[in-house]
Amino acid sequence: MPEIAEVETVRNTLKLRILNKKIKEVKVYYPNILLDDIAHVKQCLLQESFIDIKRRGKWLIFETENYYMLSHLRMEGKYFIKRVDDKIEKHEHLEIVFEDNTSLRYHDTRKFGRIKVLQKNELESFEPYKKQGIEPIDENLSANYLYQKFQKHHLPIKTLLLDQTIISGLGNIYANEVLFDAQISPFKKGNRITKKESERIVLSCRKIITKAIESGGTTIRSYTSSLGVTGRFQQYLMVHKRESEECYNCKTKIKKEFIGGRSTYYCPKCQKR
């Protein structure tokens, strides 16, 4: 599943390849991928050009002169850039054709991703966007902010780190890595997290996510880049997908358990309950 580092990599790659190209056609092959009707999407995008691509959490924000096209990749969404006469593949659900006869195609095997087109003044009132918390590398992410949020919950800290209304863009891979780096048990209840532990989480978020973005994200079976970019952060994973392997710090075997339905990897010695 693409998380903040992978979405940032997609954003930066697309910015190099599709900006300032006029859109001459919009083709929709699976209407349910849209949170709008097809006519609205076409009306908004035709003859426009993407002048920038932004990101908020896991949302890609394609900006034109008058509109924003928001795209959430969910589990397996990907973007391809192809020639307009290339065959339409089975799971390509949206095609944006540019005047240079290249096309941007949204590919999603599981069809969980969603796309929404908004007027610019509607962005801040779009509920999924408005609910996003502070990003893990944002300087506004503070120990006090997290401590206040955590104190309200009896849920495990692993579950809270995946709550996009608290920290925006942090997903399962990086939540596992952040908790290991901060040496905090993923089972510890939110209201038992101390201010010092909140500070460690802030520092670990910045360290892990900055490194992941520099590495182009993490390429694993559930997510690989479709734009010719291969992530390298999997080389630095300390616990994720390392069940029964030795901890790099203490040689204890890494364990895997499920918390809130999500696979959780941790070292039982470095992250004592």
Secondary structure, 3 states (H helix, E strand, C coil): CCCHHHHHHHHHHHHHHHCCCEEEEEEECCHHHECCCHHHHHHHHCCCECCEEEEECCEEEEECCCEEEEEECCCCEEEEEEECCCCCCCCEEEEEEECCCEEEEEEECCCCCEEEEEEHHHHHHCHHHHCCCECCCCCCCCHHHHHHHHCCCCCEHHHHHCCCCCECCCCHHHHHHHHHHHCCCCCCEHHHCCHHHHHHHHHHHHHHHHHHHHCCCCCECCECCCCCCCCCHHHHCCCCCCCCCECCCCCCECEEEEECCEEEEECCCCCCC
